[in-house]
Amino acid sequence: MRRGLVLVALIAAGEGVFLLPFVLARVFRPTLLDAFGITNLELGTAFSLYGIVAMAAYFAGGPLADRFSARRLMALALLTTGLGGLVLADFPPPRTMNLLWAFWGMTTVLLFWAAMIRAAREWGGQSAQGRAYGFLDGGRGLLAALVATLSVAVFAWLLPGEASAATPEERAAAFRGVIRVFTGITLASAVFVWLVVPDSTPGADTDDRPKLSLEGVRAACRMPVVWLQAVIIICAYTGYKATDDFSLLSRDALGFNDIQASGIGTLSFWIRAAAAIAAGFLGDRIDASRVIVWGFAILIGGCLLIASGVLVPGPAWMLIATIVTASVGIYALRGVYFALLAEGAVPLAYTGSAAGLVSVLGFTPDVFMGPLMGVLLDNSPGLPGHQHVFAVVAGFGAIGLLAALAFRRVTRDSTPQDGEVR
């Protein structure tokens, strides 16, 4: 029972901390742009500043996670992130938005990310690494889907009439209510983590409690599998960032209104839950790296279909089915790419440092994908901009596929002795 509650707390924290920085825009991108009076490029710039701060924070957060209690780090991260939601609800100007997203880059990464990855690896033990990360990301997807579905319902309920007939002021007021809901969930997650997650510090039960140092980072840098894992995550995360475009794509390509477009964004979250959990079970049965190869193949196929433009004009279900297919590949990858830490034989003591290192490189799409998507979408309005976005994602998918095949070759050809670091 306690073990199950800890997993639920990790899931709640893992998604709750990203509701305000990312989920809000993923579900309500058209509404957010209108309410704040900004362009795709201006929103992308805020995302980019988040990513720039996050790069340094990933690096520093790894040693922190190997030294301090995950419970305390995660609870503090959720609290400070939630407080930022109070600022967002006032619809700040672009300059303040940039500062807010940069602040979130610190709170969600330095204090949170590596601590969560380490806690999930410890929860999975020796035999359930795929399930640990699959349940974590799938559960996060399920929570995101529930929150997104609830938020769309709240948004519709707060509007005085049909979405298509609402004035800009009415849509902005309803959207402010959604921001407050997301803020409340984030703060509630902080309390949940504090009450449920054990207050365990790495090495606290032994005499070799780790000091805050770069020893783990140096060890991780010597492992080829860590560098290949970083490339895999870069390419997979580029696909994940492109899911921000699904709701806008449905509006531009299919003529959906704000409520309908938000529904497409919400559908992606439901797919995440199923795909990540299924990928986790498969990863424990046939190796996470093999699931990643399949995930990239599915991602490439779906993105190439969207990029080709053959689906529009045409029946709406064809484009929606393609979005579903691409989402399956994207979220299967997310479900297991951190399980490669165990498959690559990264020592448990260096989990936080290795996770921080691969994240510094792997999550660089936080820096470049927002502005890149903004430029592509603003310079080629309508369907052509979306085609360019997904052509880029398909290219990254091909690179990721090659990296995954190389990872399998390295791990197959290398058989480490007990205690040996690859």
C-alpha positions in Angstrom: 0.0 0.0 0.0 2.8 2.4 1.0 4.8 1.5 -2.1 1.7 2.2 -4.3 1.2 5.6 -2.6 4.8 6.6 -3.2 4.4 5.8 -6.9 1.2 7.9 -7.1 3.0 10.7 -5.3 5.8 10.6 -7.9 3.3 10.6 -10.7 1.4 13.6 -9.2 4.6 15.5 -8.6 6.1 14.5 -12.0 3.1 16.0 -13.9 2.0 18.7 -11.4 5.4 20.5 -11.6 5.0 20.9 -15.4 1.3 21.9 -15.7 1.9 25.6 -15.7 5.1 25.8 -17.8 4.0 23.4 -20.5 0.7 21.6 -20.2 -1.3 24.8 -20.2 0.2 25.9 -23.5 -0.1 22.4 -25.0 -3.8 22.2 -24.4 -4.7 25.9 -24.8 -2.1 27.3 -27.2 -4.5 29.3 -29.4 -6.4 30.6 -26.4 -3.1 31.5 -24.6 -1.8 33.4 -27.6 -5.0 35.4 -27.9 -5.4 36.1 -24.1 -1.8 37.3 -23.7 -1.7 39.1 -27.1 1.5 37.4 -28.1 2.9 35.6 -31.2 4.1 32.1 -31.6 7.7 33.5 -31.6 7.2 35.4 -28.3 5.8 32.3 -26.6 8.7 30.3 -28.1 11.2 32.8 -26.7 9.8 32.2 -23.2 10.1 28.5 -23.7 13.7 29.0 -24.9 14.7 31.0 -21.8 13.2 28.2 -19.7 15.5 25.8 -21.7 18.6 27.9 -21.3 18.2 28.1 -17.5 17.3 24.4 -17.4 20.5 23.4 -19.2 22.6 24.7 -16.3 20.0 23.4 -13.8 20.1 19.8 -15.1 23.9 19.8 -14.7 23.8 21.1 -11.1 20.6 19.1 -10.2 22.2 15.7 -10.6 24.8 16.0 -7.8 22.0 17.6 -5.6 19.8 14.5 -6.2 22.7 12.2 -5.3 23.2 14.1 -2.0 19.8 15.3 -0.7 16.4 13.9 0.1 14.1 13.6 -2.9 11.1 14.4 -0.8 12.4 17.8 0.3 13.7 18.7 -3.2 10.5 17.8 -5.0 8.2 19.4 -2.4 10.1 22.7 -2.6 10.1 22.6 -6.4 6.3 22.2 -6.5 5.7 24.9 -4.0 7.8 27.5 -5.8 6.5 26.5 -9.2 2.9 26.9 -8.0 3.6 30.4 -6.7 4.6 31.3 -10.2 1.1 30.5 -11.3 -0.2 33.5 -9.3 1.9 35.7 -11.4 0.8 34.1 -14.7 -2.9 34.6 -13.8 -2.4 38.3 -14.0 -1.5 38.0 -17.8 1.9 39.6 -17.5 3.6 41.2 -20.5 6.2 39.3 -22.6 9.2 40.5 -20.6 7.7 39.3 -17.3 6.7 36.0 -19.1 10.3 35.5 -20.1 11.4 36.0 -16.5 8.7 33.6 -15.2 9.6 30.8 -17.6 13.3 31.3 -16.7 12.3 31.0 -13.0 10.4 27.8 -13.8 13.5 26.5 -15.5 15.2 26.6 -12.1 12.4 25.3 -9.9 11.3 22.4 -12.1 14.8 21.2 -13.0 17.4 22.1 -10.4 15.3 21.0 -7.5 13.1 18.4 -9.1 14.1 16.5 -12.2 17.1 14.4 -11.2 15.5 13.8 -7.8 12.4 12.3 -9.4 14.5 10.1 -11.8 16.5 8.7 -8.9 13.4 8.1 -6.8 11.8 6.2 -9.7 14.9 4.1 -10.3 15.0 3.1 -6.6 11.3 2.3 -6.7 11.8 0.0 -9.7 14.6 -2.1 -8.1 16.5 -4.6 -10.2 13.8 -6.2 -12.3 11.2 -3.5 -13.0 13.0 -0.5 -14.5 10.8 -0.4 -17.6 7.7 -0.6 -15.5 9.0 2.1 -13.1 9.5 4.6 -15.8 6.6 3.4 -17.9 4.2 3.7 -14.9 5.7 7.1 -14.1 5.3 8.6 -17.5 2.1 6.8 -18.3 0.7 7.8 -14.9 1.8 11.4 -15.6 0.0 11.1 -19.0 -3.1 9.8 -17.3 -3.1 12.7 -14.8 -2.4 15.2 -17.6 -5.3 13.8 -19.6 -7.6 14.0 -16.6 -6.4 17.6 -15.8 -6.7 18.6 -19.4 -10.2 17.2 -19.7 -11.2 18.9 -16.5 -9.6 22.2 -17.6 -11.4 22.1 -21.0 -14.7 21.5 -19.2 -13.9 24.3 -16.7 -13.0 26.7 -19.6 -16.3 25.8 -21.4 -18.3 26.2 -18.2 -16.8 29.6 -17.4 -17.7 30.9 -20.9 -21.1 32.6 -20.9 -22.1 30.8 -24.2 -20.7 29.0 -27.2 -16.9 29.3 -27.6 -17.2 30.6 -31.1 -19.5 33.4 -30.0 -17.5 34.4 -26.9 -15.7 37.8 -26.9 -11.9 38.0 -26.4 -12.5 39.4 -22.9 -14.8 36.5 -22.0 -12.3 33.9 -23.3 -9.5 35.6 -21.3 -11.5 35.6 -18.1 -12.3 31.9 -18.5 -8.7 31.1 -19.3 -7.6 32.9 -16.0 -9.9 30.4 -14.2 -8.0 27.6 -15.8 -4.6 29.0 -14.8 -5.9 29.1 -11.2 -7.0 25.5 -11.3 -3.5 24.4 -12.6 -1.9 26.5 -9.8 -4.0 24.8 -7.1 -3.2 21.3 -8.4 0.6 22.1 -8.4 0.4 23.4 -4.8 -1.7 20.4 -3.7 1.0 18.1 -5.2 3.6 19.7 -3.0 1.6 18.8 0.1 1.0 15.2 -1.2 4.7 14.6 -1.8 5.6 16.0 1.6 3.2 13.6 3.4 3.8 10.4 1.4 7.3 10.2 0.0 9.9 8.9 2.5 12.4 11.4 3.8 15.4 9.3 2.8 18.8 10.8 2.0 21.2 8.8 -0.3 23.7 7.0 1.9 22.0 8.0 5.2 22.0 4.4 6.5 25.8 4.0 5.9 29.0 5.7 6.8 29.6 6.7 3.2 27.0 9.4 2.8 27.9 11.0 -0.6 29.4 14.5 -0.6 28.3 17.1 -3.0 30.9 16.6 -5.8 31.3 16.1 -9.5 32.7 12.5 -9.2 29.4 11.0 -10.5 29.4 13.5 -13.5 33.0 12.5 -14.4 32.2 8.8 -14.2 29.1 9.3 -16.4 31.1 11.2 -19.0 33.3 8.1 -19.5 30.4 5.9 -20.4 29.6 5.7 -24.2 26.0 4.5 -23.4 25.3 7.8 -21.6 26.2 9.9 -24.7 24.1 7.6 -26.9 21.2 7.9 -24.4 21.5 11.7 -24.6 21.2 11.7 -28.4 18.2 9.4 -28.1 16.5 11.8 -25.7 17.3 14.8 -27.8 15.5 13.3 -30.8 12.6 11.9 -28.8 12.1 15.1 -26.9 12.0 17.1 -30.1 9.0 15.0 -31.0 7.4 15.6 -27.6 7.9 19.4 -28.0 6.1 19.2 -31.3 2.9 17.9 -29.6 2.5 21.6 -28.5 1.4 22.1 -32.1 -1.4 19.6 -32.3 -4.1 21.9 -31.1 -3.0 24.7 -33.4 -2.7 22.3 -36.3 -6.3 21.1 -35.8 -7.5 24.7 -35.8 -5.5 25.7 -38.9 -6.0 22.5 -40.9 -9.5 21.4 -39.8 -11.1 24.8 -38.8 -11.7 23.7 -35.3 -12.8 26.3 -32.7 -10.9 26.8 -29.4 -12.8 24.1 -27.5 -12.4 21.5 -30.3 -8.8 22.3 -30.8 -8.2 21.9 -27.0 -9.8 18.5 -27.3 -7.2 17.4 -29.8 -4.5 18.5 -27.3 -6.3 16.5 -24.6 -6.5 13.4 -26.7 -2.7 13.3 -27.0 -2.5 13.1 -23.2 -4.8 10.0 -23.1 -2.6 8.3 -25.7 0.5 9.1 -23.5 -0.9 7.2 -20.6 -1.6 4.0 -22.6 1.6 4.2 -24.8 4.0 4.8 -21.9 2.7 2.1 -19.7 2.6 -0.5 -22.5 6.1 0.5 -23.5 7.3 0.0 -19.9 5.9 -3.5 -19.8 7.4 -4.3 -23.2 10.8 -2.8 -22.1 11.0 -5.2 -19.2 10.3 -8.2 -21.5 12.3 -7.3 -24.6 14.7 -4.5 -23.6 13.9 -0.8 -23.5 16.3 -0.1 -26.4 14.2 -2.3 -28.7 11.0 -0.5 -27.8 12.8 2.8 -28.5 13.7 1.5 -32.0 10.0 0.8 -32.7 9.0 4.1 -31.2 11.2 6.1 -33.5 9.9 4.1 -36.5 6.3 5.0 -35.6 7.1 8.6 -34.9 8.9 9.0 -38.3 5.9 7.5 -40.2 3.3 9.7 -38.5 5.3 12.9 -38.9 6.2 12.3 -42.5 2.4 11.8 -43.3 1.7 15.2 -41.7 4.7 16.9 -43.4 3.6 15.6 -46.8 0.4 17.5 -46.8 -1.6 14.6 -48.3 -4.0 14.5 -45.4 -5.4 18.0 -46.0 -7.8 18.6 -47.5 -9.5 15.3 -46.6 -11.6 13.7 -43.9 -10.8 15.0 -40.4 -10.5 11.5 -39.1 -7.4 10.9 -41.3 -5.4 13.7 -39.8 -6.6 12.9 -36.3 -5.6 9.2 -36.7 -2.2 10.3 -37.9 -1.8 12.6 -34.8 -2.8 9.6 -32.7 -0.2 7.4 -34.5 2.6 9.9 -34.0 1.6 10.4 -30.4 2.0 6.6 -29.8 5.6 6.7 -31.0 6.4 9.9 -29.1 5.0 8.7 -25.8 6.4 5.1 -26.1 9.8 6.7 -26.3 9.2 8.9 -23.3 8.0 5.9 -21.3 11.3 4.0 -21.5 14.2 6.3 -22.4 15.3 6.7 -18.8 15.2 2.9 -18.4 18.3 2.9 -20.5 20.2 3.9 -17.4 19.9 0.4 -16.1 20.2 -1.3 -19.4 23.4 0.6 -20.0 24.7 -0.6 -16.5 25.0 2.9 -15.1 25.8 2.4 -11.3 22.9 3.3 -9.0 25.1 5.6 -7.0 25.6 7.8 -10.1 22.0 7.8 -11.2 21.3 11.5 -10.4 24.6 12.6 -12.0 24.0 10.5 -15.1 20.4 11.7 -15.4 21.6 15.3 -15.1 24.2 14.8 -17.8 21.9 13.2 -20.3 19.3 15.8 -19.5 21.6 18.7 -20.1 22.0 17.5 -23.7 18.8 15.6 -24.1 16.4 18.4 -23.2 18.1 21.0 -25.4 14.9 21.1 -27.5 13.6 23.2 -24.6 16.0 25.9 -25.9 15.6 25.6 -29.7 12.2 24.0 -30.5 10.0 26.8 -29.2 11.7 29.6 -31.3 12.1 27.2 -34.2 8.4 26.3 -34.2 7.5 30.0 -33.8 9.6 31.0 -36.8 8.2 28.1 -39.0 4.6 28.8 -38.0 4.7 32.6 -38.2 6.7 32.7 -41.5 4.5 30.1 -43.2 1.0 30.7 -41.9 -1.6 27.9 -42.2 -0.8 24.3 -43.1 2.7 24.9 -44.7 4.1 26.0 -41.3 2.9 22.8 -39.7 4.3 20.7 -42.5 7.7 22.3 -41.9 7.5 21.6 -38.2 6.8 17.9 -38.6 9.4 17.5 -41.4 12.0 18.7 -38.8 10.7 16.2 -36.3 10.9 13.3 -38.8 14.5 14.2 -39.4 15.3 14.1 -35.7 13.5 10.8 -35.5 15.8 9.3 -38.1 18.8 10.4 -36.1 17.3 8.9 -33.0 16.7 5.6 -34.7 20.3 5.4 -35.7 21.4 6.3 -32.1 19.1 3.6 -30.7 20.6 1.0 -33.0 24.1 2.0 -32.0 23.1 1.8 -28.3 21.9 -1.8 -28.8 25.2 -2.7 -30.5 27.3 -1.1 -27.7 25.4 -2.9 -24.9 25.4 -6.2 -26.8 29.1 -6.1 -27.5 30.1 -4.9 -24.0 29.7 -7.2 -21.0 30.9 -5.4 -17.9 32.3 -7.3 -14.9 30.7 -6.7 -11.4 31.3 -3.2 -10.3 32.9 -2.1 -13.7 31.8 1.2 -15.1 31.3 1.2 -18.9 
